[in-house]
């Protein structure tokens, strides 16, 4: 046997053994209970694979969500942030202004008392806020600004990307195995959460939708009702202040607080949040303990040290959870009390650890797939692959005899390689993905048929089997490559623009193209070469026809 042929045989053997090792955990995986049934010695061996093929949402059951992102809120937030900065810095620059307002359409309008301050203010904004562009003015002394178009688009894109990262962290913290989070269009996110049970549905939705915006604000005043608080303020909220409610566990508003609008510190500086089983006031209530990073600890220590004796409101999602009086300087940790149950405290700690959502989101579509349906789909999918494989195998043996048997061996290896690739890449196997495997079987058989028919033509011309095999594989190569390359292009496009089931189909189709070319040429040709190399005066071959060579 030539050395080149030996190396090809070794390559095929090594790839096949590796593929069998990769799919072994899948064959021994209890998908219903999400655990492995592999023996302990296998699990302890660090070099052996332990991960099974991941089942998609339609096979395993779970939740499918389409979330829309309020990207315009990112623009509003930035304009409000600039508004606060201007209120702080314009006086420091000795620029007088009457008021700063945000108009509909996220237009920032500044009222100056005279032309001198107008010119100084506009020059300052042009130098220090390059993200803004002028948008006309009202009455000469009220210039208007808005975010530049390219800057606004960048803020929108950043908001979507940050939300994707935050949602990924939240579902990971929740314990969802192999979640899928993908961008759809410019402002929609598709989440597939396999294994989520019906009883966990509301909890998952709450965790995903919570903004988890945590702020610490100094308290200026408080009252039992909003009217009473406004009456003390002369009927209107002062500039730079906010009124927020305090809500008890039953959802009843118990007080209203007047707070400084600009928070002293936010949850962006948190590095950890954990649940504690009780507090000094209520041993049955759970509280959330949080810890700052070094920068957060420095700021928190300065804030608490400078405001001893004052109330510091802990505001979560625009609701005051508590407003304790600062007794002493506090450094790197604190607690949030709110009459939480243990599960509520756990969920709050989870979203705080994962981070706040920069803008609001909305659930546009929700589907829940039950595990019973998934089991039926798995059974139907496996049955369809078996029926397709058996029928195609029988046809190939009947029509092409011994050559058909070689094609069936290559076909079996093809399916094994696809499953091994899915396990290696941690790609999800979906019902459309199973359809892609069935389609791959047809494509693989089609490639073998092209090769076999070409070999038959060469035999009819009187060539020896060995010459016909060489010519058949060589002259059919480009026809098969052209067909598979065009299909590969379609598969890549489906994967890029598609979501959910479409991507599942594209994954197995794309993998199947590479395994088909490998099995058609490397596997089938190697088997043929091993059968006919070294044999003298081979004049016939089993390919569904009997043709005796005319060559000498």
VOLODO-929949 format. One record per residue (C-alpha): residue number from 0; residue in one letter; x, y, z. Coordinates in steps of 0.5 Angstrom, whole numbers, plus 2048, in hexadecimal, padded with zeros to 3 digits. Example, Ala and Ser with C-alpha at 12.3 -4.5 7.8 and 13.67 -1.06 7.14 Angstrom:
BEGIN
[0; 'A'; [819; 7F7; 810]] [1; 'S'; [81B; 7FE; 80E]] 
END
This chain:
BEGIN
[0; 'X'; [800; 800; 800]] [1; 'X'; [803; 807; 7FE]] [2; 'X'; [805; 80B; 804]] [3; 'X'; [800; 811; 801]] [4; 'X'; [7FA; 80C; 802]] [5; 'X'; [7FD; 80A; 809]] [6; 'X'; [7FD; 811; 80B]] [7; 'X'; [7F6; 812; 809]] [8; 'X'; [7F3; 80C; 80C]] [9; 'X'; [7F6; 80E; 813]] [10; 'X'; [7F3; 815; 812]] [11; 'X'; [7EC; 812; 811]] [12; 'X'; [7ED; 80D; 817]] [13; 'X'; [7EF; 813; 81B]] [14; 'X'; [7EA; 817; 819]] [15; 'X'; [7E5; 812; 81A]] [16; 'X'; [7E7; 810; 821]] [17; 'X'; [7E7; 817; 823]] [18; 'X'; [7E0; 818; 821]] [19; 'X'; [7DE; 812; 824]] [20; 'X'; [7E1; 815; 82B]] [21; 'X'; [7DE; 81B; 82A]] [22; 'X'; [7D7; 818; 829]] [23; 'X'; [7D7; 813; 82E]] [24; 'X'; [7D5; 818; 834]] [25; 'X'; [7CF; 81A; 830]] [26; 'X'; [7CD; 812; 82F]] [27; 'X'; [7CD; 812; 837]] [28; 'X'; [7CA; 818; 839]] [29; 'X'; [7C4; 819; 83C]] [30; 'X'; [7C1; 81F; 839]] [31; 'X'; [7BA; 81F; 83D]] [32; 'X'; [7BE; 820; 844]] [33; 'X'; [7C4; 823; 841]] [34; 'X'; [7C9; 81E; 843]] [35; 'X'; [7CF; 81A; 840]] [36; 'X'; [7CE; 812; 841]] [37; 'X'; [7D5; 811; 83F]] [38; 'X'; [7DA; 80D; 844]] [39; 'X'; [7DE; 810; 84A]] [40; 'X'; [7E4; 80E; 846]] [41; 'X'; [7E2; 812; 840]] [42; 'X'; [7E0; 818; 844]] [43; 'X'; [7E7; 818; 848]] [44; 'X'; [7EB; 818; 842]] [45; 'X'; [7ED; 81F; 840]] [46; 'X'; [7EE; 81D; 839]] [47; 'X'; [7E8; 81A; 837]] [48; 'X'; [7E2; 81E; 835]] [49; 'X'; [7DC; 81F; 83A]] [50; 'X'; [7D7; 824; 836]] [51; 'X'; [7D1; 821; 832]] [52; 'X'; [7CE; 824; 82C]] [53; 'X'; [7CA; 82A; 82E]] [54; 'X'; [7C3; 829; 82C]] [55; 'X'; [7BF; 830; 82A]] [56; 'X'; [7B9; 833; 82D]] [57; 'X'; [7B4; 82F; 828]] [58; 'X'; [7B7; 828; 82B]] [59; 'X'; [7B9; 82A; 832]] [60; 'X'; [7B3; 82E; 834]] [61; 'X'; [7B4; 835; 837]] [62; 'X'; [7B2; 83C; 835]] [63; 'X'; [7B3; 840; 82F]] [64; 'X'; [7B3; 848; 830]] [65; 'X'; [7B3; 84E; 82B]] [66; 'X'; [7B5; 854; 82E]] [67; 'X'; [7B5; 85B; 82B]] [68; 'X'; [7BA; 860; 82E]] [69; 'X'; [7B8; 868; 82F]] [70; 'X'; [7BE; 86A; 82C]] [71; 'X'; [7BB; 872; 82C]] [72; 'X'; [7BB; 871; 833]] [73; 'X'; [7C3; 871; 832]] [74; 'X'; [7C3; 878; 82F]] [75; 'X'; [7BE; 87B; 834]] [76; 'X'; [7C3; 878; 83A]] [77; 'X'; [7C9; 87B; 837]] [78; 'X'; [7C5; 882; 835]] [79; 'X'; [7C3; 882; 83D]] [80; 'X'; [7CA; 881; 83F]] [81; 'X'; [7CD; 886; 83B]] [82; 'X'; [7C7; 88B; 83E]] [83; 'X'; [7CA; 889; 845]] [84; 'X'; [7D1; 88A; 843]] [85; 'X'; [7CF; 891; 840]] [86; 'X'; [7CB; 893; 846]] [87; 'X'; [7D2; 892; 84A]] [88; 'X'; [7D7; 894; 846]] [89; 'X'; [7D4; 89B; 843]] [90; 'X'; [7D4; 89E; 849]] [91; 'X'; [7DB; 89C; 84A]] [92; 'X'; [7DD; 89F; 844]] [93; 'X'; [7D9; 8A6; 846]] [94; 'X'; [7D4; 8A5; 841]] [95; 'X'; [7CD; 8A7; 843]] [96; 'X'; [7C7; 8A3; 841]] [97; 'X'; [7BF; 8A3; 842]] [98; 'X'; [7BD; 89C; 841]] [99; 'X'; [7BF; 896; 83D]] [100; 'X'; [7BA; 891; 83B]] [101; 'X'; [7B9; 88B; 836]] [102; 'X'; [7B4; 88C; 831]] [103; 'X'; [7B0; 886; 82D]] [104; 'X'; [7B5; 883; 828]] [105; 'X'; [7BA; 883; 82D]] [106; 'X'; [7BC; 88A; 82C]] [107; 'X'; [7C0; 88E; 831]] [108; 'X'; [7BE; 895; 832]] [109; 'X'; [7C2; 89A; 836]] [110; 'X'; [7BF; 8A1; 838]] [111; 'X'; [7C4; 8A7; 839]] [112; 'X'; [7C3; 8AE; 83C]] [113; 'X'; [7C7; 8B2; 837]] [114; 'X'; [7CB; 8B1; 830]] [115; 'X'; [7D1; 8B1; 834]] [116; 'X'; [7D0; 8AB; 838]] [117; 'X'; [7CD; 8A8; 832]] [118; 'X'; [7D3; 8A9; 82E]] [119; 'X'; [7D8; 8A6; 834]] [120; 'X'; [7D3; 8A0; 835]] [121; 'X'; [7D3; 89E; 82E]] [122; 'X'; [7DA; 89F; 82D]] [123; 'X'; [7DB; 89A; 834]] [124; 'X'; [7D6; 895; 831]] [125; 'X'; [7DA; 895; 82A]] [126; 'X'; [7E1; 894; 82E]] [127; 'X'; [7DF; 88F; 833]] [128; 'X'; [7D8; 88B; 830]] [129; 'X'; [7DB; 889; 829]] [130; 'X'; [7D5; 884; 829]] [131; 'X'; [7D0; 889; 828]] [132; 'X'; [7CE; 88D; 822]] [133; 'X'; [7CA; 894; 822]] [134; 'X'; [7C2; 893; 820]] [135; 'X'; [7C0; 89A; 81F]] [136; 'X'; [7BE; 89F; 825]] [137; 'X'; [7B8; 8A2; 827]] [138; 'X'; [7B7; 8AA; 828]] [139; 'X'; [7BF; 8AA; 827]] [140; 'X'; [7C1; 8A9; 82F]] [141; 'X'; [7BE; 8A1; 82F]] [142; 'X'; [7C3; 89D; 82B]] [143; 'X'; [7C1; 896; 82A]] [144; 'X'; [7C6; 890; 829]] [145; 'X'; [7C5; 889; 827]] [146; 'X'; [7CA; 883; 827]] [147; 'X'; [7CD; 882; 820]] [148; 'X'; [7CA; 87D; 81C]] [149; 'X'; [7D0; 878; 81C]] [150; 'X'; [7D1; 879; 823]] [151; 'X'; [7CA; 877; 825]] [152; 'X'; [7CA; 871; 821]] [153; 'X'; [7D1; 86F; 824]] [154; 'X'; [7CD; 870; 82B]] [155; 'X'; [7C7; 86C; 829]] [156; 'X'; [7CC; 866; 826]] [157; 'X'; [7D0; 866; 82D]] [158; 'X'; [7C9; 866; 831]] [159; 'X'; [7C7; 860; 82D]] [160; 'X'; [7CE; 85C; 82E]] [161; 'X'; [7CE; 85E; 835]] [162; 'X'; [7C7; 85B; 836]] [163; 'X'; [7C9; 855; 833]] [164; 'X'; [7CF; 854; 837]] [165; 'X'; [7CB; 855; 83D]] [166; 'X'; [7C6; 850; 83B]] [167; 'X'; [7CB; 84B; 83A]] [168; 'X'; [7CE; 84C; 841]] [169; 'X'; [7C7; 84C; 844]] [170; 'X'; [7C5; 845; 841]] [171; 'X'; [7CC; 842; 843]] [172; 'X'; [7CB; 844; 84A]] [173; 'X'; [7C4; 841; 84A]] [174; 'X'; [7C7; 83B; 848]] [175; 'X'; [7C4; 83A; 840]] [176; 'X'; [7C8; 835; 83D]] [177; 'X'; [7CB; 837; 836]] [178; 'X'; [7C6; 83D; 835]] [179; 'X'; [7C6; 840; 82E]] [180; 'X'; [7C6; 848; 82E]] [181; 'X'; [7C6; 84B; 827]] [182; 'X'; [7C5; 852; 824]] [183; 'X'; [7BF; 852; 81F]] [184; 'X'; [7BF; 858; 81A]] [185; 'X'; [7C2; 85F; 81E]] [186; 'X'; [7BD; 85F; 824]] [187; 'X'; [7BB; 858; 826]] [188; 'X'; [7BE; 852; 82A]] [189; 'X'; [7BC; 84B; 829]] [190; 'X'; [7BD; 847; 82F]] [191; 'X'; [7BC; 83F; 82F]] [192; 'X'; [7BC; 83C; 836]] [193; 'X'; [7BC; 835; 836]] [194; 'X'; [7BA; 831; 83C]] [195; 'X'; [7B6; 836; 83F]] [196; 'X'; [7B0; 833; 843]] [197; 'X'; [7A9; 836; 843]] [198; 'X'; [7A9; 838; 84A]] [199; 'X'; [7AF; 83C; 849]] [200; 'X'; [7AC; 840; 843]] [201; 'X'; [7AA; 846; 847]] [202; 'X'; [7B0; 846; 84B]] [203; 'X'; [7B5; 846; 845]] [204; 'X'; [7B1; 84C; 842]] [205; 'X'; [7B1; 850; 848]] [206; 'X'; [7B9; 84F; 848]] [207; 'X'; [7BA; 851; 841]] [208; 'X'; [7B5; 857; 841]] [209; 'X'; [7B8; 85A; 847]] [210; 'X'; [7BC; 860; 846]] [211; 'X'; [7C0; 85F; 84D]] [212; 'X'; [7C1; 866; 84D]] [213; 'X'; [7C4; 868; 854]] [214; 'X'; [7C6; 86F; 856]] [215; 'X'; [7C8; 872; 85C]] [216; 'X'; [7C5; 879; 85D]] [217; 'X'; [7C5; 87E; 863]] [218; 'X'; [7BE; 87F; 866]] [219; 'X'; [7BC; 887; 866]] [220; 'X'; [7B5; 886; 869]] [221; 'X'; [7AF; 881; 86A]] [222; 'X'; [7A8; 880; 86B]] [223; 'X'; [7A2; 87B; 86C]] [224; 'X'; [79F; 87D; 865]] [225; 'X'; [7A1; 881; 85F]] [226; 'X'; [79D; 886; 860]] [227; 'X'; [79F; 888; 867]] [228; 'X'; [7A6; 888; 864]] [229; 'X'; [7A5; 88C; 85E]] [230; 'X'; [7A1; 891; 863]] [231; 'X'; [7A7; 892; 867]] [232; 'X'; [7AB; 893; 860]] [233; 'X'; [7A6; 899; 85E]] [234; 'X'; [7A3; 894; 859]] [235; 'X'; [7A8; 892; 854]] [236; 'X'; [7AF; 88E; 855]] [237; 'X'; [7B5; 892; 855]] [238; 'X'; [7BA; 892; 84F]] [239; 'X'; [7BF; 88C; 851]] [240; 'X'; [7BA; 888; 855]] [241; 'X'; [7B6; 882; 854]] [242; 'X'; [7B0; 880; 858]] [243; 'X'; [7B0; 878; 859]] [244; 'X'; [7AB; 873; 85D]] [245; 'X'; [7AD; 86E; 862]] [246; 'X'; [7A9; 868; 861]] [247; 'X'; [7A8; 862; 866]] [248; 'X'; [7A7; 85B; 865]] [249; 'X'; [7A0; 85B; 863]] [250; 'X'; [7A1; 860; 85E]] [251; 'X'; [79E; 866; 862]] [252; 'X'; [7A2; 86D; 862]] [253; 'X'; [7A4; 86F; 869]] [254; 'X'; [7A7; 875; 868]] [255; 'X'; [7AA; 87A; 863]] [256; 'X'; [7B1; 87D; 863]] [257; 'X'; [7B4; 883; 860]] [258; 'X'; [7BB; 881; 85D]] [259; 'X'; [7C1; 884; 859]] [260; 'X'; [7C0; 882; 852]] [261; 'X'; [7C7; 881; 851]] [262; 'X'; [7C9; 87A; 855]] [263; 'X'; [7CF; 87A; 859]] [264; 'X'; [7D1; 873; 857]] [265; 'X'; [7CE; 86E; 853]] [266; 'X'; [7CE; 866; 852]] [267; 'X'; [7D3; 866; 84D]] [268; 'X'; [7D9; 866; 852]] [269; 'X'; [7D6; 85F; 855]] [270; 'X'; [7DA; 859; 855]] [271; 'X'; [7D6; 855; 859]] [272; 'X'; [7CF; 854; 85C]] [273; 'X'; [7CD; 84E; 860]] [274; 'X'; [7C7; 84C; 865]] [275; 'X'; [7C7; 84D; 86C]] [276; 'X'; [7C2; 849; 870]] [277; 'X'; [7BF; 84F; 875]] [278; 'X'; [7C0; 856; 877]] [279; 'X'; [7C0; 859; 87E]] [280; 'X'; [7B9; 85B; 87D]] [281; 'X'; [7B6; 855; 87A]] [282; 'X'; [7B9; 84E; 87B]] [283; 'X'; [7B4; 84B; 876]] [284; 'X'; [7B6; 850; 870]] [285; 'X'; [7BB; 84F; 86C]] [286; 'X'; [7C0; 854; 86A]] [287; 'X'; [7C5; 855; 864]] [288; 'X'; [7CC; 857; 866]] [289; 'X'; [7D0; 85A; 861]] [290; 'X'; [7D8; 85C; 860]] [291; 'X'; [7DB; 862; 85C]] [292; 'X'; [7E1; 861; 858]] [293; 'X'; [7E7; 866; 85A]] [294; 'X'; [7E5; 86C; 856]] [295; 'X'; [7DE; 86B; 859]] [296; 'X'; [7E0; 86A; 860]] [297; 'X'; [7E4; 870; 860]] [298; 'X'; [7DE; 874; 85D]] [299; 'X'; [7D9; 871; 862]] [300; 'X'; [7DE; 873; 868]] [301; 'X'; [7DF; 87A; 866]] [302; 'X'; [7D7; 87B; 865]] [303; 'X'; [7D5; 877; 86C]] [304; 'X'; [7DB; 87B; 86F]] [305; 'X'; [7D9; 882; 86D]] [306; 'X'; [7D1; 881; 86E]] [307; 'X'; [7D1; 87E; 875]] [308; 'X'; [7CA; 87F; 879]] [309; 'X'; [7C7; 87F; 872]] [310; 'X'; [7C2; 87A; 86E]] [311; 'X'; [7C5; 876; 868]] [312; 'X'; [7C0; 873; 864]] [313; 'X'; [7C1; 86D; 861]] [314; 'X'; [7BD; 86D; 85A]] [315; 'X'; [7BC; 867; 856]] [316; 'X'; [7B8; 868; 850]] [317; 'X'; [7B5; 86F; 852]] [318; 'X'; [7B3; 86C; 858]] [319; 'X'; [7B5; 86E; 85F]] [320; 'X'; [7B7; 867; 863]] [321; 'X'; [7BA; 86A; 869]] [322; 'X'; [7BC; 871; 86B]] [323; 'X'; [7C1; 870; 871]] [324; 'X'; [7C4; 875; 875]] [325; 'X'; [7CC; 875; 874]] [326; 'X'; [7CF; 874; 87B]] [327; 'X'; [7D6; 873; 879]] [328; 'X'; [7DB; 873; 873]] [329; 'X'; [7D9; 86C; 86F]] [330; 'X'; [7DF; 869; 86A]] [331; 'X'; [7DE; 863; 866]] [332; 'X'; [7D7; 860; 868]] [333; 'X'; [7D0; 861; 86A]] [334; 'X'; [7C9; 85E; 86A]] [335; 'X'; [7C2; 85F; 866]] [336; 'X'; [7BC; 85E; 86A]] [337; 'X'; [7B5; 85D; 867]] [338; 'X'; [7B1; 858; 86B]] [339; 'X'; [7B4; 853; 865]] [340; 'X'; [7B2; 84C; 865]] [341; 'X'; [7B8; 847; 864]] [342; 'X'; [7B7; 846; 85D]] [343; 'X'; [7B5; 84D; 85C]] [344; 'X'; [7BC; 84F; 85F]] [345; 'X'; [7C0; 84A; 85B]] [346; 'X'; [7BD; 84C; 855]] [347; 'X'; [7BF; 854; 857]] [348; 'X'; [7C6; 851; 858]] [349; 'X'; [7C6; 84E; 852]] [350; 'X'; [7C4; 854; 84D]] [351; 'X'; [7C9; 858; 851]] [352; 'X'; [7CF; 854; 850]] [353; 'X'; [7CD; 853; 849]] [354; 'X'; [7CC; 85B; 848]] [355; 'X'; [7C7; 860; 847]] [356; 'X'; [7C3; 861; 840]] [357; 'X'; [7C5; 867; 83D]] [358; 'X'; [7BF; 868; 839]] [359; 'X'; [7B8; 865; 83A]] [360; 'X'; [7B6; 85F; 836]] [361; 'X'; [7AF; 85B; 834]] [362; 'X'; [7AD; 854; 833]] [363; 'X'; [7AA; 854; 82C]] [364; 'X'; [7AA; 84D; 82B]] [365; 'X'; [7AA; 847; 830]] [366; 'X'; [7A9; 83F; 82F]] [367; 'X'; [7AA; 83A; 834]] [368; 'X'; [7AB; 833; 831]] [369; 'X'; [7AA; 82D; 836]] [370; 'X'; [7AE; 827; 837]] [371; 'X'; [7A9; 822; 835]] [372; 'X'; [7A9; 825; 82E]] [373; 'X'; [7B0; 825; 82E]] [374; 'X'; [7B1; 81E; 82F]] [375; 'X'; [7AC; 81D; 829]] [376; 'X'; [7B0; 821; 825]] [377; 'X'; [7B6; 81D; 826]] [378; 'X'; [7B3; 816; 825]] [379; 'X'; [7B0; 819; 81E]] [380; 'X'; [7B7; 81C; 81C]] [381; 'X'; [7BB; 816; 81E]] [382; 'X'; [7B6; 812; 81A]] [383; 'X'; [7B6; 816; 814]] [384; 'X'; [7BD; 816; 814]] [385; 'X'; [7BD; 80E; 815]] [386; 'X'; [7B8; 80D; 80F]] [387; 'X'; [7BC; 812; 80B]] [388; 'X'; [7C2; 80E; 80C]] [389; 'X'; [7BF; 807; 80B]] [390; 'X'; [7BC; 809; 805]] [391; 'X'; [7C1; 80C; 802]] [392; 'X'; [7C6; 806; 804]] [393; 'X'; [7C2; 801; 801]] [394; 'X'; [7C1; 805; 7FA]] [395; 'X'; [7C8; 806; 7FA]] [396; 'X'; [7CA; 7FE; 7FB]] [397; 'X'; [7C4; 7FC; 7F6]] [398; 'X'; [7C6; 801; 7F1]] [399; 'X'; [7CE; 801; 7F1]] [400; 'X'; [7CF; 7FA; 7F5]] [401; 'X'; [7D6; 7FA; 7F8]] [402; 'X'; [7D8; 802; 7F6]] [403; 'X'; [7D1; 803; 7FA]] [404; 'X'; [7D3; 800; 800]] [405; 'X'; [7DA; 804; 800]] [406; 'X'; [7D5; 80A; 7FF]] [407; 'X'; [7D1; 808; 805]] [408; 'X'; [7D7; 808; 80A]] [409; 'X'; [7D9; 80F; 808]] [410; 'X'; [7D2; 811; 809]] [411; 'X'; [7D2; 80E; 810]] [412; 'X'; [7D9; 811; 812]] [413; 'X'; [7D6; 818; 80F]] [414; 'X'; [7D0; 818; 814]] [415; 'X'; [7D5; 816; 81A]] [416; 'X'; [7DA; 81C; 818]] [417; 'X'; [7D4; 821; 818]] [418; 'X'; [7D2; 81F; 81F]] [419; 'X'; [7D9; 81F; 821]] [420; 'X'; [7DA; 826; 81E]] [421; 'X'; [7D4; 828; 822]] [422; 'X'; [7D6; 826; 828]] [423; 'X'; [7DD; 829; 827]] [424; 'X'; [7DA; 830; 825]] [425; 'X'; [7D5; 830; 82B]] [426; 'X'; [7D0; 831; 825]] [427; 'X'; [7C9; 830; 827]] [428; 'X'; [7C5; 82A; 823]] [429; 'X'; [7BE; 82C; 821]] [430; 'X'; [7B8; 829; 81D]] [431; 'X'; [7BA; 82D; 817]] [432; 'X'; [7C1; 82B; 818]] [433; 'X'; [7BF; 824; 818]] [434; 'X'; [7BC; 826; 811]] [435; 'X'; [7C3; 828; 80F]] [436; 'X'; [7C6; 822; 811]] [437; 'X'; [7C1; 81E; 80D]] [438; 'X'; [7C2; 823; 807]] [439; 'X'; [7CA; 822; 808]] [440; 'X'; [7C8; 81A; 807]] [441; 'X'; [7C5; 81C; 800]] [442; 'X'; [7CB; 820; 7FE]] [443; 'X'; [7D0; 81B; 800]] [444; 'X'; [7CC; 816; 7FC]] [445; 'X'; [7CC; 81A; 7F6]] [446; 'X'; [7D3; 81B; 7F6]] [447; 'X'; [7D5; 814; 7F7]] [448; 'X'; [7D0; 813; 7F1]] [449; 'X'; [7D4; 818; 7ED]] [450; 'X'; [7DA; 814; 7EE]] [451; 'X'; [7D7; 80D; 7ED]] [452; 'X'; [7D4; 810; 7E6]] [453; 'X'; [7DB; 812; 7E4]] [454; 'X'; [7DE; 80C; 7E6]] [455; 'X'; [7D9; 808; 7E2]] [456; 'X'; [7DA; 80D; 7DB]] [457; 'X'; [7E2; 80B; 7DC]] [458; 'X'; [7E0; 804; 7DD]] [459; 'X'; [7DC; 804; 7D6]] [460; 'X'; [7E2; 807; 7D3]] [461; 'X'; [7E6; 801; 7D4]] [462; 'X'; [7EA; 803; 7DA]] [463; 'X'; [7EC; 7FF; 7DF]] [464; 'X'; [7E9; 800; 7E6]] [465; 'X'; [7EF; 803; 7E9]] [466; 'X'; [7F0; 808; 7E4]] [467; 'X'; [7E8; 809; 7E4]] [468; 'X'; [7E8; 80B; 7EB]] [469; 'X'; [7EE; 810; 7EA]] [470; 'X'; [7EA; 813; 7E5]] [471; 'X'; [7E3; 813; 7E8]] [472; 'X'; [7E6; 816; 7EE]] [473; 'X'; [7EA; 81B; 7EB]] [474; 'X'; [7E5; 81D; 7E5]] [475; 'X'; [7DF; 81E; 7EA]] [476; 'X'; [7E3; 822; 7EF]] [477; 'X'; [7E1; 829; 7EC]] [478; 'X'; [7DA; 827; 7EB]] [479; 'X'; [7D9; 825; 7F2]] [480; 'X'; [7DD; 82B; 7F5]] [481; 'X'; [7D9; 830; 7F1]] [482; 'X'; [7D2; 82D; 7F4]] [483; 'X'; [7D5; 82D; 7FB]] [484; 'X'; [7D8; 834; 7FB]] [485; 'X'; [7D1; 838; 7F8]] [486; 'X'; [7CE; 834; 7FE]] [487; 'X'; [7D3; 836; 803]] [488; 'X'; [7D2; 83D; 801]] [489; 'X'; [7CA; 83D; 802]] [490; 'X'; [7CC; 839; 809]] [491; 'X'; [7D0; 83F; 80B]] [492; 'X'; [7CB; 844; 809]] [493; 'X'; [7C6; 841; 80D]] [494; 'X'; [7CA; 840; 813]] [495; 'X'; [7CC; 848; 813]] [496; 'X'; [7C5; 84B; 811]] [497; 'X'; [7C1; 845; 814]] [498; 'X'; [7BE; 844; 81C]] [499; 'X'; [7BC; 83E; 820]] [500; 'X'; [7BA; 838; 81B]] [501; 'X'; [7BD; 83B; 815]] [502; 'X'; [7C4; 83B; 818]] [503; 'X'; [7C3; 834; 81B]] [504; 'X'; [7C2; 832; 814]] [505; 'X'; [7C8; 836; 811]] [506; 'X'; [7CD; 833; 816]] [507; 'X'; [7CC; 82C; 814]] [508; 'X'; [7CB; 82D; 80D]] [509; 'X'; [7D2; 831; 80D]] [510; 'X'; [7D5; 82C; 811]] [511; 'X'; [7D2; 826; 80D]] [512; 'X'; [7D5; 829; 807]] [513; 'X'; [7DC; 829; 809]] [514; 'X'; [7DB; 822; 80C]] [515; 'X'; [7D8; 820; 805]] [516; 'X'; [7DE; 822; 801]] [517; 'X'; [7E3; 81E; 806]] [518; 'X'; [7DF; 818; 806]] [519; 'X'; [7DD; 818; 7FE]] [520; 'X'; [7E5; 819; 7FD]] [521; 'X'; [7E9; 817; 802]] [522; 'X'; [7E5; 811; 805]] [523; 'X'; [7E2; 80E; 7FF]] [524; 'X'; [7E8; 80F; 7FB]] [525; 'X'; [7ED; 80C; 800]] [526; 'X'; [7E8; 806; 801]] [527; 'X'; [7E8; 805; 7F9]] [528; 'X'; [7F0; 806; 7F9]] [529; 'X'; [7F1; 801; 7FE]] [530; 'X'; [7EC; 7FC; 7FB]] [531; 'X'; [7F0; 7FC; 7F4]] [532; 'X'; [7F7; 7FE; 7F5]] [533; 'X'; [7FC; 7F9; 7F5]] [534; 'X'; [7F7; 7F4; 7F1]] [535; 'X'; [7F9; 7F1; 7EB]] [536; 'X'; [7F5; 7F1; 7E4]] [537; 'X'; [7EF; 7F4; 7E8]] [538; 'X'; [7EA; 7F4; 7E2]] [539; 'X'; [7E3; 7F4; 7E5]] [540; 'X'; [7E0; 7F8; 7EB]] [541; 'X'; [7D9; 7F8; 7EF]] [542; 'X'; [7D6; 7FF; 7ED]] [543; 'X'; [7CF; 7FC; 7EB]] [544; 'X'; [7D2; 7FA; 7E4]] [545; 'X'; [7D6; 7F5; 7E1]] [546; 'X'; [7DB; 7F8; 7DC]] [547; 'X'; [7E1; 7F4; 7DA]] [548; 'X'; [7E7; 7F9; 7D9]] [549; 'X'; [7EA; 7F9; 7D1]] [550; 'X'; [7F1; 7FC; 7D3]] [551; 'X'; [7F6; 7F7; 7D3]] 
END
